Amino acid sequence: MIETIGILGSILIVVSMFFKTNTYKGTFCLRLLNAIGSFIFVIYGILLPAWSVAVLNCVVMLTNIVYIIRIKMEDYK
């Protein structure tokens, strides 16, 4: 079960890398899927327990959320 969670997180992160970042939609989708994949890896890291995996992906998730907020705010201007 725990491995399935890790595989799901990996798939989401890999799929997010296929979006083109030269468009608003592509950048938003990349950041969103990457944030979701990182969140899943945080859960995976906690369940193992592998705290380095959990902490690293928590930072990546928060970074993606900040960028999502930034591009949303720029879109409203």
C-alpha positions in Angstrom: 0.0 0.0 0.0 2.8 2.5 0.9 4.6 1.7 -2.3 1.4 2.5 -4.3 1.3 5.9 -2.7 4.9 6.6 -3.7 4.3 5.4 -7.3 1.2 7.7 -7.5 3.3 10.7 -6.4 6.0 9.8 -8.9 3.6 9.5 -11.8 2.0 12.9 -11.0 5.4 14.6 -10.8 6.5 13.0 -14.1 3.3 13.9 -15.9 3.6 17.5 -14.6 6.9 17.8 -16.4 5.3 17.4 -19.8 3.4 20.7 -19.6 4.8 23.6 -21.6 5.7 26.5 -19.3 5.5 29.2 -21.9 1.7 29.5 -21.4 -0.3 30.4 -18.3 -2.3 27.2 -18.5 0.9 25.0 -18.9 2.6 26.7 -16.0 -0.4 26.4 -13.8 -1.0 22.7 -14.6 2.7 22.0 -14.0 2.7 23.7 -10.6 -0.6 22.2 -9.5 0.2 18.6 -10.4 3.7 19.0 -9.0 2.3 20.3 -5.7 -0.2 17.4 -5.5 2.5 14.9 -6.3 4.8 16.5 -3.6 1.9 16.4 -1.1 1.5 12.6 -1.8 5.3 12.2 -1.3 5.0 14.0 2.1 2.4 11.4 3.1 4.6 8.7 1.7 7.6 10.0 3.7 5.6 10.1 6.9 4.3 6.6 6.4 7.7 5.0 5.8 9.0 6.9 7.9 11.5 8.8 5.8 11.7 12.3 7.2 14.1 13.6 4.6 11.6 12.7 1.8 8.7 14.3 3.8 10.6 17.5 4.5 12.0 17.9 1.1 8.7 17.4 -0.6 7.0 19.7 1.9 9.3 22.5 0.8 8.7 21.7 -2.9 5.0 21.7 -2.3 5.0 25.0 -0.5 7.2 26.5 -3.3 4.7 25.3 -5.9 1.8 26.8 -3.9 3.6 30.2 -3.7 4.1 30.1 -7.5 0.5 29.2 -8.1 -0.6 32.2 -6.0 1.8 34.4 -7.8 0.6 33.4 -11.3 -3.0 33.7 -10.2 -2.4 37.2 -8.9 -0.6 38.2 -12.1 -3.6 36.8 -14.1 -6.0 39.1 -12.2 -4.0 42.3 -13.0 
